[in-house]
Amino acid sequence: MLENIRESSQGLTAKIILGLIILTFAVAGIGNYTNSVDSSVADVNGEKISQDEFNKAYQAQRNRMAQQFGEMFETLSADANYMSNFRTGVVDNLISQKLLDQHSAALAIRVSDERIKSTIRNMPEFQVDGVFDNNRYLAMINQAGFYQSSDFRDYLRTEMTRRQLTQGLVSTEFSLPYQEQMYTALENQQRDIRFATLDIEQFKGNAEVTAAEINDYYLANQARFENQEQVKVNYITIDVNDIANSITLTEDDIANYYQNNISQYTEQEQRRVAHILIEFGEDENQAQAQAEALLAKINAGEDFAALAKAHSADTFSGENGGDLDWIDAGIMDTAFDEAAFALTGIGSVSDVVKTEFGFHIIKLTDYKAETVKSLAQVRDSIIAKAKNEQAQDKFFELQQEAARLSFEFPDSLEDAAEAINAKIKTSDWLSRGVNAAPFDANNVVDVAFSELVINEQLNSDVIEVNDGLAMVMRLQEYQAASVKPLAEVSDNIKAILIAEKASEQAQAVAEELLAAFKSGTDISEQLAQYGASMETKAAVTRVGSGLDASLTREAFKLPHPSEGQISATTVNLSNGNLAVLELQAVHAGDAQPAPQLSQQLTQQLAQTAYLNYIEALKVDAEIVRRTVQAPTTPY
């Protein structure tokens, strides 16, 4: 058979066909290399916002919302329209950030390498006992997803540049007294109203719902009836506190720690000094002569405090007799520091001392000698610190061992658990929303729903939940998102449709009543047919009136009543009922502003200025938006 195929392929027709096939593959191959697919979600003045940028921003915002609103966000996320608007909002934020970055570049706003370095070294998150720790720095930025320190520096530079631009914009805003008075008067305004409430329940008895309507609603709103994706995992944990509790210290260990860290338990010598400062001015020699003349007066017995108040260029301390309060060695100018700590007796005065600020005369007013806390005083603290330090070392060692074994034996946690003496635990069902600790951390949830854990069913990498807790997990059970069957949600849909139809009927009745009321007709009898009557409320305030918030809000939107003109409207109340509302009178409010109002209004103006600034950038920009979908895998 193979021989027949070989012989048949030698003919002219076969060669032509073969040539066409080769040409087709060649052209297709060239097309794949030359026509890459544009997966960006937007284009801002020629710069693209990638799908990856969107995915990260989307997941970060989703996690923030889940933490803030809990189960409520899970309900909202089942609404397709809400999530569509949610994705649009994420893209809008990315566009705004891109515009800020572009405008910062156009304005030549820069953040120096030295400032970046200084900012990082001074961030408390990267410090141990108040000192920058490079190992902690690298561990924390890796945990945040920055696997190269240069990536974190670039991120920080971008954020600081944006902040520099926005702060320069919003810090110029201010409010004026007349604006504060107008705002206060409106806030304190009171209104007299009348309203009648139509209970929607009475309209539900007339609402009929067919099986076809229930089916149509089910098909059109399946996202509302979806069981959320869930996962159960087996996991092991490495906890610094557990490690610390297992450590035993000897008396020698405690004594050695005390001696090796004696500086932590030492209160340095302190001095309280006063000074008189004579600035250089235009004639340094004249300034020095003035300082020496004042020193001569002090040595002759004149009051130091009085001379400081009268002559010192440091007017703030001068008002207090030149007092600079307590100082430690090394915090003042070198020459000043040396002279101050050379004074030996309380009341003694230095010679004239020259610094970059001018000429000083320094007086020692009080003194605290160096003190060292005894071992007995700090014993409990030493035990806790020493155990924690040893536990931290063991913590990182166990992490490395767990990481190695969970990678070498990816189909089971048993080897890693045995090596680090940990118990394999099983989680409850986890969702992408709010979970119990330790699964309340965003990075833990992301890993639990990752492709590695769910699809490949392998051990995860070591996850640093926080500074003292790490874990490794693997899949135990997975439930994909699924739509509930119609039979299960039919009654729920029927109730929704009945409520919608009842609301429509109530709205129609309310509009008829409003029209009659505005024409001057007494609607008391009509209201009585629906079990309602007019209720009067005087001096209603914007806040704290005790009324439904929707009713109060609409009451303050209505125009002032005038002769021959009824100011009224219908209101959808928060409980689903409807109301017919009339505004009867408006009373002016107190216009005396609160002390903090100026700051509040300035903040509001600053926020408005920022939003207007972004909108102005958008007007002048070329922005192309593309349809975006939710990421299929978390970041």
C-alpha angles and dihedrals in degrees: 000000000000089000090055091051091049092050093046091052091062094072125103094245092052092050092051091051091047091050092052091050092051091047091050092053091045093052091045090050093050089048091054091054097043102038109056116180116249105227096172118128096215143002119220116191089329096313115114128223104215128223088242092057089050093048092053094045091045094052093045092051092045091052091049091051092047091052093046100045102023116190091002089068091052088057092047092047089059089064109091093203092051093050091047089055089044091056091046089053091052091052091048090054091050091050091050091050091049091051090050091050092049093047091046088055091048090052090048092237108169138177113211125231089240092056091048090051092047092048093051094047091050097047106112090216089070098045133096115200089348095307127106111256116199095200091054090046093054093044094051097046089047089052089052091053100262104124095176122049088224089061091056092046090052090049092049092047091053093048093047092048091052091047091050091054097044094044090051088054102044098038090069093064122103139163128233126226094247090054090052091050093049091047092048092048091053093045091051095044116125129207136199113221143175123205142169123205124218111207108222093208092077091062096053094076090066094047114103123192124193128211089245091057091050091050093047092050091048092052093046096047106035092135088067091059098047124128105228120243110265138185138191118204138190111224147173125211136208110205124188091207092055090048092049092051090055094054120098121201125203123218088253090055091053094046093048092049090051093052095044092051100035091131090067090061096043123099105209122229112275132196132197112214141174125206145188115218124203111187121220095243116173094317115047093184091054090049091052091049090052091051093049090049090053090048089053090053091050092049088049089059105265117147112272094205093052092049090048092052092048102041113016117113087210092080095176094061090032091066086059096048092271093300115166095178121226118341133190124218114272101024099095131060109297096247092045091047094051093048094047094050092045090064109102108186133048107257094026117134129213129229117258107298123203120214134159088272097055138269120332136195109200128201125192107224102168141002140209118192122220112274130194122203114231123245090249091056094053101030096110091046091050093051091051093046096044092048091048093050092050089044091052091053091048090044093060091042092054091046090057092047092048091047092051097048096041087054096044092047101032096165097064142030094210098093093048092044093051093047094053095035093242131148119236109237132189123224127222117250107301127208132190088255129060119342136170119267133311087025093056091085115098095226092052093052091047091055093044089059096037125123090244093059102034106032104024092034093214132140114277124238117262107286119208103216091180139329093293105031132064132168146184121210141184134187120276101166136353133199116192120216110272139175115250114242117261092245090060095052101030095102091047091051091047090054090049093050093046089051091049093050092045089051091051091051092046091049091052091050091047092052091050091050091048093050091050092045093051090050089059098257119145103240098184094111092046091050090049090058087064096042093255137121138178116274121196125217121183128201095011113185129208092246130032098016093131091231128117108286092232090054093050092046093053092044089061092046096056117099119251111276116251135190111289092006123097115209105211143133143168121261131204104218123216092247092057097259123119132229139197107221131194126189109216106174144357124217121198116242134226109280098202105117124223116250094249095045094093091060093046093051091046090054091050091049090048091052091049091048091052093050091047090049091054091047090051090053090050092052092057095040132090104232125179117188125197131198110272131199129198113270113266092215127036123247 
